[in-house]
């Protein structure tokens, strides 16, 4: 499930997020991190965060399928 509000994050829990290489290169990848509340939610601003890997992968696959005709070397 997508995390809509950073206050939903729990310290020490593993979360997944979408990433693109060098800030703008495709394909979209799914990465994971354990949330550290000491760093605060401001470091997560603008990120698509999920509490399960399958949801993150599903969205990443949908995005990659849509952009593959535009960027055929994916």
Secondary structure as UniProt FT lines:
FT   STRAND          2..3
FT   HELIX           6..8
FT   TURN            11..12
FT   STRAND          14..21
FT   TURN            22..24
FT   STRAND          25..34
FT   TURN            37..39
FT   HELIX           41..44
FT   TURN            45..46
FT   STRAND          49..50
FT   HELIX           53..68
FT   TURN            69..70
FT   TURN            72..73
//
